[in-house]
Amino acid sequence: MARDEFEEIVETFEFLDDWEDRYRHVIELGKAMTPLPEAQKVPATKVEGCASQVWLVPEIEGALVAMDPHTGRVLALVGGFSFSESEFNRATQAYRQPGSSFKPFVYSTALDNGYTPSSVVMDAPIEIDPGFGQPIWRPSNYSDQFYGPSTLRTGIEKSRNVMTVRLAQDMGMPLVAEYARRFGVYDNLGPYLPMSLGSGETTVLRMVAGYSVFANGGRSVSPTLIDRIQDRYGRTVFRHQERLCEGCEADGWRGQDEPTIIDNRDQVLDPMTAYQMVSMLEGVVQRGTATVVSRNIDKPIAGKTGTTNDYRDAWFVGFSPDLVVGVYVGYDQPRSLGRSSTGGQLAAPIVTEFLQGALAEAPPIPFRVPPGMTFIPINRQTGLTAQAGSPGTILEAFKPGTGPPDTYSI
């Protein structure tokens, strides 16, 4: 839309007396408008007698969910730009492809079944024959390049597609699908290798609940918008919190021990695996595809970006030890957002801005390490033991009885 056409529509708006007509006028303007160069952008127009300003209604939509990973309590939920424009709740009803933001569930399956963060997987061309006369599938990385032998940590930090497919192929997609079910991300994920790259559809609410398992040490999470319901007499008729509290019914203190809360939720992931995954996802924020977060928040944050084919959806799910936030951005009728519209470019900045406000008064709490973990300095490129403090070295978390390999092997 040319600038003179834009100004003509704005002037027409000022002569509309009925607010319903004005609203429809703005909607039509939003549909008709195409992006203008920076020099041609027109400031929002002040409406006579109105304290607010008129803004264009965006065609791109999205959703946000913030959750307490320890209880499943939904702390914030945004289902779209405007409820009056559309009552469709994209946080709970929009089933979208999560893309690479699904990869942590594949990697955690691997870590739970013999792999370590320093395990090396080949990042090289691979051909998959789907059978039934279908064409050969040749997955590639975002850069269309291959990087040879790489550690699991590097694979998740740089979001390598081919390494993820190889992992899923080695473990078998039925096992990956089972873990996806345990996390609550999918009820019945198809056992097909492309699903390992997030081609199955799910919701933001489910993804945030799945990431909460990493943050809380491996316990299942049931999202809820309601904590408790009481009848008119004050009796509790529903309570989301199912954890038991031994000693909470005492009528007074008589020297007994303090009450003990028993967490009876399902342990769907080894706590050590959960921490290893958290540590690797911290690397995504510090060195990988979501560095926009670490540049703007000086507190422990982990997370993963996601970008679907043709840039149709952009995702980021990020979390601190006590808060998980997930966002997707995309058109309601999926189509390309434009070249380079990745999760790191579109979704991660939104989560960053949210976390800046939500964690403004919170102390910089480190992620909780389960007892028994061993930390060994390794070379990030090779996965081999390295001298602490030497270039390219990090402290990697290992379970008891495991460690970096003695030789560089695939």
C-alpha positions as CSV (number, residue, x, y, z in Angstrom):
1,M,0.0,0.0,0.0
2,A,1.4,3.4,-1.0
3,R,1.7,6.1,1.6
4,D,-0.9,8.4,0.0
5,E,-3.4,5.5,0.0
6,F,-2.7,4.9,3.6
7,E,-3.2,8.5,4.6
8,E,-6.5,8.6,2.7
9,I,-7.9,5.6,4.6
10,V,-6.8,7.2,7.9
11,E,-8.5,10.4,7.0
12,T,-11.7,8.5,6.1
13,F,-11.6,6.9,9.6
14,E,-11.7,10.3,11.3
15,F,-15.1,11.0,9.6
16,L,-16.7,7.8,10.9
17,D,-19.0,8.5,13.9
18,D,-20.0,5.0,14.8
19,W,-17.5,3.1,16.8
20,E,-18.5,-0.2,15.2
21,D,-17.8,1.3,11.7
22,R,-14.5,2.5,13.0
23,Y,-13.5,-0.9,14.3
24,R,-14.4,-2.6,11.0
25,H,-12.5,0.1,9.1
26,V,-9.4,-0.7,11.1
27,I,-9.8,-4.4,10.5
28,E,-10.0,-3.9,6.8
29,L,-7.0,-1.6,6.9
30,G,-5.0,-4.2,8.6
31,K,-5.9,-6.8,6.0
32,A,-5.1,-4.5,3.1
33,M,-1.8,-3.1,4.5
34,T,1.5,-4.4,3.3
35,P,4.8,-3.7,5.1
36,L,6.2,-0.2,4.4
37,P,9.9,0.8,4.3
38,E,11.0,2.4,7.5
39,A,11.0,5.9,5.9
40,Q,7.4,5.5,4.8
41,K,5.8,4.3,8.1
42,V,3.0,6.6,9.3
43,P,2.6,7.2,13.0
44,A,-0.6,6.0,14.7
45,T,-3.3,8.6,14.4
46,K,-4.8,10.3,17.5
47,V,-8.6,9.9,17.6
48,E,-10.5,13.1,18.7
49,G,-12.0,12.6,22.1
50,C,-10.2,9.3,22.7
51,A,-7.2,8.9,25.1
52,S,-5.9,5.9,23.1
53,Q,-4.5,5.7,19.6
54,V,-5.5,3.6,16.6
55,W,-3.1,0.8,15.7
56,L,-3.2,-1.6,12.9
57,V,-4.5,-5.1,13.7
58,P,-1.8,-7.6,12.8
59,E,-2.5,-10.5,10.5
60,I,0.2,-12.6,12.1
61,E,-1.0,-14.3,15.3
62,G,0.5,-16.4,18.0
63,A,0.2,-17.6,21.7
64,L,2.0,-17.5,25.0
65,V,1.8,-19.7,28.1
66,A,3.7,-19.2,31.3
67,M,3.7,-22.0,33.9
68,D,5.0,-22.9,37.3
69,P,6.9,-26.1,36.5
70,H,6.5,-27.5,40.0
71,T,2.7,-27.3,40.2
72,G,1.4,-26.9,36.6
73,R,-0.3,-23.7,37.5
74,V,-0.7,-21.5,34.5
75,L,0.5,-18.1,35.5
76,A,-0.2,-16.3,32.2
77,L,-2.0,-17.3,29.0
78,V,-2.4,-15.3,25.8
79,G,-4.4,-16.9,23.1
80,G,-4.0,-14.3,20.4
81,F,-4.0,-10.6,19.6
82,S,-7.6,-9.8,20.4
83,F,-10.4,-11.8,21.9
84,S,-13.0,-9.5,20.5
85,E,-11.6,-10.1,17.0
86,S,-11.3,-13.9,17.4
87,E,-12.4,-16.1,20.4
88,F,-10.1,-18.9,19.1
89,N,-7.6,-19.6,21.9
90,R,-4.3,-20.4,20.1
91,A,-2.6,-21.4,23.3
92,T,-4.9,-24.4,23.9
93,Q,-6.7,-25.0,20.6
94,A,-4.1,-24.2,17.8
95,Y,-2.3,-27.4,16.9
96,R,0.9,-26.4,15.2
97,Q,4.2,-28.1,14.2
98,P,6.8,-27.3,17.0
99,G,9.7,-27.9,14.7
100,S,13.1,-28.0,16.4
101,S,11.6,-27.1,19.8
102,F,10.6,-30.8,19.9
103,K,14.2,-32.0,19.7
104,P,14.9,-31.9,23.5
105,F,12.4,-34.7,23.9
106,V,14.4,-36.8,21.3
107,Y,17.7,-35.9,23.0
108,S,16.4,-36.7,26.5
109,T,15.2,-40.1,25.2
110,A,18.8,-40.7,24.1
111,L,20.3,-39.5,27.4
112,D,18.0,-41.8,29.3
113,N,19.1,-44.8,27.2
114,G,22.9,-44.9,27.2
115,Y,24.0,-41.6,25.5
116,T,25.8,-38.8,27.3
117,P,26.1,-35.1,26.4
118,S,29.6,-35.9,25.1
119,S,28.6,-38.8,22.9
120,V,29.5,-38.2,19.3
121,V,27.0,-38.5,16.4
122,M,27.9,-38.1,12.7
123,D,26.4,-35.0,11.1
124,A,26.6,-36.2,7.5
125,P,24.2,-36.8,4.6
126,I,21.7,-39.6,5.2
127,E,19.0,-41.2,3.0
128,I,15.8,-42.6,4.4
129,D,13.6,-44.9,2.4
130,P,10.1,-44.5,3.7
131,G,8.9,-47.4,1.5
132,F,5.5,-47.8,-0.2
133,G,6.9,-46.2,-3.4
134,Q,7.5,-42.9,-1.7
135,P,10.6,-40.8,-2.7
136,I,13.8,-41.1,-0.7
137,W,13.9,-38.6,2.2
138,R,17.2,-36.7,2.6
139,P,17.0,-34.5,5.7
140,S,19.3,-31.5,5.8
141,N,20.4,-28.9,8.3
142,Y,19.1,-25.3,8.3
143,S,22.4,-24.1,6.7
144,D,22.3,-26.9,4.1
145,Q,25.8,-27.9,5.3
146,F,27.1,-30.8,7.3
147,Y,29.6,-30.7,10.0
148,G,30.9,-34.2,10.6
149,P,31.3,-35.9,14.0
150,S,29.7,-33.7,16.7
151,T,28.7,-34.1,20.3
152,L,25.1,-34.3,21.5
153,R,25.6,-30.9,23.2
154,T,26.7,-29.3,19.9
155,G,23.8,-31.0,18.1
156,I,21.2,-29.4,20.4
157,E,22.9,-26.0,20.7
158,K,23.2,-25.6,16.9
159,S,19.9,-27.5,16.3
160,R,21.3,-30.0,13.8
161,N,18.5,-31.8,12.0
162,V,20.6,-34.7,10.7
163,M,22.0,-35.6,14.1
164,T,18.5,-35.7,15.5
165,V,17.3,-38.0,12.8
166,R,20.3,-40.3,13.4
167,L,19.5,-40.4,17.1
168,A,15.9,-41.2,16.5
169,Q,16.8,-43.9,14.0
170,D,19.3,-45.5,16.4
171,M,16.8,-45.6,19.3
172,G,13.7,-46.3,17.2
173,M,10.8,-44.0,16.8
174,P,8.4,-46.1,18.9
175,L,10.6,-45.3,22.0
176,V,10.7,-41.6,21.1
177,A,6.9,-41.6,20.7
178,E,6.6,-43.2,24.2
179,Y,8.7,-40.5,25.8
180,A,6.7,-37.8,24.0
181,R,3.6,-39.4,25.5
182,R,5.2,-39.4,29.0
183,F,6.0,-35.7,28.7
184,G,2.4,-35.0,27.6
185,V,3.4,-33.4,24.3
186,Y,1.6,-36.0,22.2
187,D,-1.0,-38.7,22.9
188,N,-0.1,-40.9,20.0
189,L,2.9,-39.7,18.0
190,G,3.3,-41.5,14.7
191,P,6.5,-43.6,14.7
192,Y,8.0,-41.9,11.6
193,L,11.4,-40.4,11.5
194,P,10.2,-36.9,10.3
195,M,8.3,-36.7,13.6
196,S,11.7,-36.4,15.4
197,L,12.1,-33.0,13.8
198,G,8.8,-31.7,15.2
199,S,6.5,-32.3,12.2
200,G,3.7,-33.6,14.4
201,E,1.2,-31.0,15.6
202,T,0.7,-30.0,19.3
203,T,-0.2,-26.9,21.3
204,V,1.8,-24.3,23.2
205,L,0.2,-25.4,26.5
206,R,1.4,-29.0,25.9
207,M,4.9,-27.9,25.0
208,V,5.3,-25.8,28.1
209,A,4.1,-28.6,30.2
210,G,6.6,-30.9,28.6
211,Y,9.5,-28.5,29.2
212,S,8.3,-28.2,32.8
213,V,9.4,-31.8,33.3
214,F,13.0,-30.7,32.6
215,A,12.8,-27.8,35.0
216,N,11.3,-29.7,37.9
217,G,13.6,-32.7,37.9
218,G,11.6,-35.2,35.8
219,R,8.1,-35.1,37.4
220,S,5.0,-35.2,35.2
221,V,3.0,-31.9,35.0
222,S,-0.7,-31.4,34.6
223,P,-1.5,-27.8,33.5
224,T,-4.3,-26.1,35.4
225,L,-6.1,-22.8,35.4
226,I,-7.9,-23.6,38.6
227,D,-6.2,-24.3,41.9
228,R,-9.2,-25.1,44.1
229,I,-13.0,-24.9,44.2
230,Q,-14.9,-24.5,47.4
231,D,-18.7,-24.8,48.0
232,R,-20.7,-22.1,49.8
233,Y,-19.7,-23.6,53.2
234,G,-16.0,-23.3,52.5
235,R,-15.6,-27.0,51.9
236,T,-13.1,-27.9,49.2
237,V,-14.8,-29.9,46.4
238,F,-11.9,-29.8,44.0
239,R,-8.1,-29.3,44.4
240,H,-5.6,-29.6,41.6
241,Q,-2.7,-30.1,43.9
242,E,-2.6,-33.9,44.5
243,R,0.6,-34.0,46.6
244,L,0.1,-35.4,50.1
245,C,1.1,-33.5,53.2
246,E,1.8,-35.6,56.3
247,G,1.2,-33.7,59.5
248,C,-0.6,-30.8,57.9
249,E,-3.8,-31.6,59.8
250,A,-2.3,-31.1,63.3
251,D,-4.2,-28.8,65.5
252,G,-1.1,-27.4,67.2
253,W,2.6,-27.9,67.7
254,R,3.7,-30.4,70.4
255,G,7.3,-30.9,69.4
256,Q,6.6,-33.0,66.3
257,D,8.6,-32.7,63.1
258,E,7.5,-30.2,60.5
259,P,5.0,-31.4,58.0
260,T,6.3,-33.4,55.0
261,I,5.0,-32.9,51.5
262,I,5.0,-36.1,49.5
263,D,5.3,-35.7,45.8
264,N,3.3,-38.6,44.4
265,R,3.4,-37.5,40.7
266,D,4.9,-39.8,38.2
267,Q,8.6,-39.7,37.7
268,V,8.6,-39.7,33.9
269,L,12.3,-38.9,33.5
270,D,15.5,-39.7,35.5
271,P,16.3,-36.5,37.5
272,M,19.9,-36.8,36.3
273,T,18.8,-37.0,32.7
274,A,16.5,-33.9,33.3
275,Y,19.5,-31.9,34.6
276,Q,21.7,-33.0,31.7
277,M,19.0,-31.7,29.3
278,V,18.7,-28.5,31.3
279,S,22.5,-28.0,31.1
280,M,22.5,-28.6,27.3
281,L,19.5,-26.2,26.8
282,E,21.4,-23.5,28.8
283,G,24.0,-23.9,26.0
284,V,21.4,-23.1,23.4
285,V,20.8,-19.7,25.1
286,Q,24.5,-19.1,25.8
287,R,26.1,-20.2,22.5
288,G,23.4,-21.6,20.2
289,T,20.3,-20.4,18.4
290,A,18.8,-18.3,21.2
291,T,21.7,-16.0,22.3
292,V,19.3,-13.1,22.2
293,V,18.1,-14.3,25.6
294,S,21.5,-14.4,27.3
295,R,22.4,-11.0,25.8
296,N,19.4,-9.4,27.6
297,I,18.9,-11.5,30.8
298,D,21.8,-12.0,33.2
299,K,20.2,-14.9,35.0
300,P,20.2,-18.7,34.5
301,I,17.9,-19.4,31.5
302,A,17.6,-22.5,29.3
303,G,15.4,-23.1,26.2
304,K,15.1,-24.2,22.6
305,T,14.0,-22.5,19.4
306,G,11.9,-24.0,16.7
307,T,11.3,-23.2,13.1
308,T,9.1,-25.2,10.7
309,N,9.5,-25.8,7.0
310,D,9.1,-22.6,4.8
311,Y,9.2,-20.5,8.0
312,R,5.5,-21.1,8.7
313,D,5.8,-21.2,12.5
314,A,8.5,-19.7,14.9
315,W,8.8,-21.2,18.4
316,F,10.7,-20.7,21.6
317,V,10.2,-22.3,24.9
318,G,12.5,-20.9,27.7
319,F,12.7,-21.5,31.4
320,S,14.3,-20.5,34.6
321,P,14.4,-22.9,37.6
322,D,10.8,-21.9,38.6
323,L,9.2,-20.5,35.5
324,V,8.6,-21.9,32.0
325,V,7.4,-19.7,29.1
326,G,6.5,-20.8,25.6
327,V,5.6,-18.8,22.5
328,Y,4.7,-19.6,18.9
329,V,4.2,-17.0,16.1
330,G,2.4,-17.7,12.8
331,Y,-0.5,-17.1,10.5
332,D,-3.8,-18.7,11.4
333,Q,-3.9,-20.2,7.9
334,P,-0.2,-21.4,7.9
335,R,2.0,-19.8,5.3
336,S,5.5,-18.4,5.2
337,L,6.4,-15.7,7.7
338,G,9.2,-14.7,5.3
339,R,12.8,-15.8,4.9
340,S,14.9,-16.0,8.0
341,S,11.8,-15.7,10.2
342,T,13.2,-18.2,12.7
343,G,12.3,-19.0,16.3
344,G,15.5,-17.2,17.4
345,Q,14.5,-14.1,15.4
346,L,10.7,-13.9,16.2
347,A,9.7,-16.0,19.2
348,A,12.8,-15.8,21.5
349,P,12.7,-12.0,21.8
350,I,9.1,-12.2,22.9
351,V,9.9,-14.7,25.6
352,T,13.0,-12.6,26.5
353,E,10.8,-9.5,27.1
354,F,8.3,-11.5,29.2
355,L,11.1,-13.0,31.3
356,Q,12.7,-9.6,31.8
357,G,9.5,-8.4,33.5
358,A,8.6,-11.7,35.3
359,L,12.1,-12.2,36.8
360,A,12.9,-8.5,37.4
361,E,12.7,-8.9,41.2
362,A,13.8,-12.6,41.3
363,P,17.3,-13.5,42.5
364,P,19.6,-15.3,40.0
365,I,18.8,-18.9,41.2
366,P,21.0,-21.5,39.5
367,F,19.3,-24.7,38.2
368,R,19.2,-27.4,40.8
369,V,21.7,-30.2,40.5
370,P,20.5,-33.7,41.7
371,P,22.7,-35.5,44.1
372,G,25.3,-37.8,42.5
373,M,26.1,-35.9,39.3
374,T,29.7,-35.7,38.3
375,F,31.2,-32.7,36.5
376,I,34.2,-33.3,34.2
377,P,35.9,-30.7,32.0
378,I,35.6,-31.7,28.3
379,N,36.4,-30.3,24.9
380,R,33.1,-29.0,23.4
381,Q,34.2,-30.1,19.9
382,T,35.4,-33.6,20.5
383,G,33.7,-34.6,23.8
384,L,37.0,-35.8,25.2
385,T,38.4,-35.0,28.6
386,A,40.2,-31.6,28.6
387,Q,42.3,-29.5,30.9
388,A,40.1,-27.2,33.0
389,G,40.3,-23.6,31.8
390,S,41.7,-24.4,28.4
391,P,39.9,-22.8,25.3
392,G,36.8,-24.6,24.2
393,T,36.4,-26.4,27.5
394,I,33.2,-26.7,29.6
395,L,32.2,-28.6,32.7
396,E,29.9,-31.4,31.5
397,A,27.4,-33.3,33.7
398,F,27.7,-37.1,33.9
399,K,25.7,-39.7,35.7
400,P,27.6,-42.1,38.1
401,G,29.5,-44.7,36.1
402,T,29.6,-42.6,32.9
403,G,32.1,-40.1,31.5
404,P,33.7,-38.8,28.4
405,P,35.1,-41.4,26.0
406,D,38.8,-42.2,26.0
407,T,39.1,-42.0,22.3
408,Y,37.4,-39.9,19.6
409,S,34.9,-42.4,18.0
410,I,31.5,-42.4,16.4
